[in-house]
């Protein structure tokens, strides 16, 4: 990413890199993203932002036809077969 600034505020970093403020603070807490303080303002140096971006894992492309049990898939979840009422909520 081309650096046009020396540092970004949290709001700018969020907008430019497309991540939420809470994700940024989690990355800071994990030690994955270094910051500086200027009074009350939190700043992320542009070269640190670029290093962080480069350190992210490379995404893998899912291949068609490969059977993978996805735990987040509602069709394969353990409660998928349970009956629901017409309103969508389970009756007791």
C-alpha positions in Angstrom: 0.0 0.0 0.0 1.4 3.4 -0.9 2.1 5.5 2.1 0.9 9.1 1.8 0.9 9.7 5.6 3.4 9.0 8.3 0.7 7.8 10.7 -3.0 7.0 10.9 -5.5 7.5 13.6 -7.6 4.5 14.6 -10.5 5.9 12.5 -8.3 6.4 9.4 -6.7 3.0 9.8 -10.1 1.4 10.1 -11.3 3.1 6.9 -8.1 2.5 4.9 -7.6 -1.2 5.8 -11.2 -2.1 6.0 -11.3 -3.4 9.6 -13.4 -2.4 12.6 -12.2 -0.4 15.5 -12.7 -3.3 17.9 -10.6 -5.6 15.6 -7.8 -3.0 15.7 -7.9 -2.8 19.5 -7.8 -6.6 19.7 -4.8 -6.7 17.4 -3.1 -4.2 19.7 -3.9 -6.3 22.7 -2.6 -9.4 21.1 0.7 -7.6 20.3 0.1 -7.8 16.5 -0.1 -4.1 16.0 2.1 -1.4 17.5 0.8 2.1 18.2 2.0 5.4 19.5 0.2 7.9 21.7 0.1 11.7 21.1 -1.9 13.0 24.0 -5.2 11.2 23.8 -4.8 10.3 20.2 -3.7 6.8 19.2 -1.5 6.7 16.1 -0.4 3.8 14.0 2.8 4.5 12.0 2.3 3.8 8.3 5.3 1.4 8.1 3.9 -0.5 11.1 0.5 -0.7 9.3 2.2 -2.1 6.2 4.1 -4.6 8.2 0.9 -5.7 9.9 -0.9 -6.1 6.6 2.0 -8.2 5.2 2.0 -10.4 8.4 -1.7 -11.5 7.8 -2.2 -15.1 6.7 -2.6 -15.7 3.0 -6.2 -16.8 2.2 -6.9 -20.2 0.7 -9.3 -20.7 -2.1 -11.9 -23.4 -1.5 -12.1 -26.0 -4.2 -15.4 -27.0 -5.6 -16.4 -30.6 -4.9 -14.3 -31.0 -1.8 -16.3 -32.3 1.1 -15.6 -30.4 4.3 -17.9 -30.5 7.3 -18.3 -26.8 8.2 -19.3 -26.3 11.9 -20.9 -23.0 11.1 -23.1 -24.4 8.3 -26.7 -24.5 9.7 -27.4 -27.6 7.6 -24.8 -29.7 9.3 -25.1 -28.3 12.8 -26.3 -30.7 15.5 -29.6 -28.7 15.9 -30.4 -28.6 12.2 -32.9 -31.4 12.4 -34.9 -30.1 15.3 -38.4 -28.9 14.6 -39.2 -25.2 14.7 -42.6 -23.5 14.9 -43.9 -21.4 12.1 -42.5 -18.3 13.7 -39.0 -19.7 13.5 -38.5 -20.2 17.2 -38.3 -23.6 18.9 -41.3 -24.4 21.0 -40.8 -25.8 24.5 
